Amino acid sequence: SNGNLLGIITIRDVLRISAPLLVNGLKMRNFDVVLVSGDNQNVCNEIGACLDIDSAKGELLPDQKLEEIKMLKKQYRGVAMVGDGINDAPALALADLGIAIGVSATDLTLETADVIIMSDDLKKILTFIDVSKKTNNIIKQNIWTSIIVKVSFAVLTVFGLMSLWLAVGIGDMGVSLLVLINGLRILRYRNNFKEVNSEILESEAKMLICESCKTKKLIPQHHGRDMLKSEDHLVCWRKLLNSDELEPCEEELPLFCPNCENELKIL
């Protein structure tokens, strides 16, 4: 009005509850996390701060995302890319491992990705990593077991310390059965992630109002989501998450009007 700024309206997506769990889980597994996005740089910086991501780059076009992946591949031994949009397809194709996430992923993204996770729960990526590592370890165990047993039995047979039929029976059939049983251990895998009750983190309330002076204000956000009422305070949603995979946040705000110091009501 008359050249004066009256206000700013911003629209953004709500941070997924599983997003900080994923980032924290990746860091615990010694992965470096980089955010590349086509969104505004200020939004990326804010999301990066919420998720404790060291590098957040925004306002990137598909070809610029491609260049970022090329640079990362020069710095790291392996690069995995997670995405769901059509703009992510070129980067997914170039990465050493492309992961399409979510039931709303585009057809091009699904065709380009190496791995498709048909769920919006980002913790599935951690499960995928853990299962892959466990499978790789079992494969190595089976290979070395087969080599050691067969070589040992061959040497014993050559020196006449074991009959040929016994060596064939134990060294071939026995080892095959042992390898098969060892491979079945992967079916016993269970992740240690505690199920998160997201219902307590959902709130339809969007406004704080003082019944005395009629002051209105939006519910503040912390770590990318609206703060929630707990007793006579507003607290960060991470405090109510009750998850072993994520450190709780102790941020609290009093429910009092800054003008008249009366209690604020939540609408």
N, C-alpha and C positions, 0 to 999 in steps of 0.2 A: 504494500500500500504506500503510494507516494515515494517509491524507491526504497522503502524499508522492508527488510525481511521479516515476515510474520511467523514463519515456521517452516519446518522441513518434514515431509512425509516420506518414509522409507518402507519398502516391502521386502521381506526376506523369508526364506524357509526356516522352519523350526529345526534346531539341531537334533539329529537322531540320538536317542538314548544310547544306542549301541556304538556310536561313533567314538566317544572317549574311551570306551572299553576296548575297541579295536586298536586305537593308537597306543594306549598304554600297554596292551598285550604285545604289540609289535616291538615296542621298545624293550620290554622285558625279554623278548627273544632276540635282541641285538640287531633289530632292523632299524635303519634310518627312514624317516617318513618325510616326504615332500608333498606339498599341496600345489597342484597346478589346475587352474580353473579359468573359465571365461568370464567369471563374475568380476564385479568392480574390485579394485585392489584394496580399498578400505574394508570391504566386506571380507575379503580373503584374509586380511591381517587380523580382523576381529575373530574370525573362525579359527585361524591358526593359533591365536592367543588362548582361545577357549580350550583347544585340544592340545595345547603345549607342543605345537609343531614349530620347529626351528625355521623352516623355509616355506613361505607361502607366496606364490606368484599368481597374480590375477590378470584379467583383461587379455587373455591369450586366445588367439585364433587357432584352429586345428593345426595349421602348419607350424605355428609357434610352439604348440605342445609337442609336436614331432621333434623340433629342434631341442627342446628341453630333455626329451628322452634320449636323444643322441648324445647330449652332453653328460647325462647321468651314466650312460653306458660306458663312457670313457673313464668315469671316476670310480665306478663300482664293478665288481665281478659279475653281478647279475641284477637286473632291474625288472620289477613287476609293476604293472599298471592296472589300477582298478578304476572302472568307469561304467556308466550306463547310458550316456547320451551319444547321439550320432557324431558329435564333434570329437568324441574320444576314440573313434574307430581307428584313425591312422596311427595314433600313439599306441593303442592296444596291439596293433599289428606289428609295430616295430619293437616293442618291449620283448625281453626274453620270455616273459610270462604275462599274457593278457587275461585279466579276470573281469568278466561281465557280472554285475551284481544287480539284483532286484528283478521283480516280475515285470517292471515297466521298462526294462532295457529295450532299445530299438533292435529291429531285425538285423541291421547292418552290424551293430555292436555284437550281437549274439553270434553272427557268422564269423566275425573277425577274431573273437576271443578264443583263447586256448582252454579256458575253464569257465563254466557258466554256473553261477550259484543262484538258484531260483528261489531266493528269499531276500527280504529287505533287512534281515538280521545280519549286521556286519560281523558279528562274532563267528559266523560260519567260516570266514576267512581264516581265523585262528585255528578252528577245527581242521580245516583243509591242510594248513601248514603242519599241525601236529601229526595228523594221519600220514602225511607224505614222509615226514621224518621217521616215523615208526616203521613204515613200509620199507623205506630205504635201509634202515638198520637190519630188519629181518632178512632182506635180500642179501646183504653182505654176510650175515651169519650163515645163511644157507649155502652161499658160494664157498666160503672158507671151510665149513663143515664137510661139504662134499669133497673138496680138494684134499683136505688132510686125511680123511678116512680112506679114500680111494688110493692115495699114494702110499699110506701106511700098509694097507692090505696088499698092495702090489709088491712092496718090498718084502713083506713076510712070506708071500707066496713064492717069490723068486728064490729065497733062501731056504725054502722047504719047511718053514715054520707054520704054515697054514695050507690046508688043502684048497685046490682051485674051486671046488663046489661051495665050500664054506665062504671063501672070499667073494664069490659071485653072489651068493645068497645074502650075506650080511652087507658087503660093500656096495651092492647094487640095489636090491630090494629093500634092505634095511635102511640105507641112507635115504632112499626115495621116500619111504614112509616117514622118517624122522624130519626131513625137509618139509613134507606136507603138513605134518602136525605143527611144526614151528611156524609155518605160514598162516595157519588158522588162528594164531594168537592175535592177529590184527582185528579179528571179530570181537575181541574182548575190550576193544578200546572204548573208553568212556571219557568225555571231557569233564573237566573239573569246574566248569562255569556254573555259577549259581543262577537259577532262573530269576529274572528280574520282573517284579510286578510293576508294570508300567502304568497301571490304572491309578496308583496313588500320585503319579507325576503329571497326570492330565487334569487340567483345570479349565472350566469355561469362564472363570472370572477374568476380566480384563481391565477393571477400573477400581481405583481406590477413591472413596468420597468421604468428606468430613460433613456430618449431619449438622454441625454447628455453623461453620462459615461457608459451607457448600463448595469447598475446594475439591477439585477433581484432578486425578493424576493417573497415568497408566501404571500398571504393575511393573516394577523394574525387572530387568533380566540379569541373570548371572550365569556364566558358562553356557551362553547360547540359548537358554530357555527361561520362561517366566519363573520368578521366585514363588514359593508356596508358603501358605500360612502354617505355622506350627506354634501352638499356644498363642502368645501375644506378640509374635515376631514373624517377619518374613524371612525364610531361610532358602539357601541355594538348594536346588533339586537334588544335587549330588549328596547332600546330607541325608536325604530320605531314600536314596537308592539302595542301600544295604547290600553292597556288592564287594566281594573280596578282591575283585580285579581292579578297583578304582578307589583311590584315596578320597574320603569324604571331604567336602568343603564346609568350613565353619562360618562362612559369611552369613551375617544376620542383620536385619534392619528393623527398627522399632515401628510399630503400627500407630504412629502419632502424627497429627497434622503439624507441619512446620510453621503454620501461621498462628493457630490458637492452641496447639498442644493437646487437643482432644483426640480421642481414638478414631482412627480411620476404619471405615467399613469397606468390605470387599463386595463388589457387585459382579 
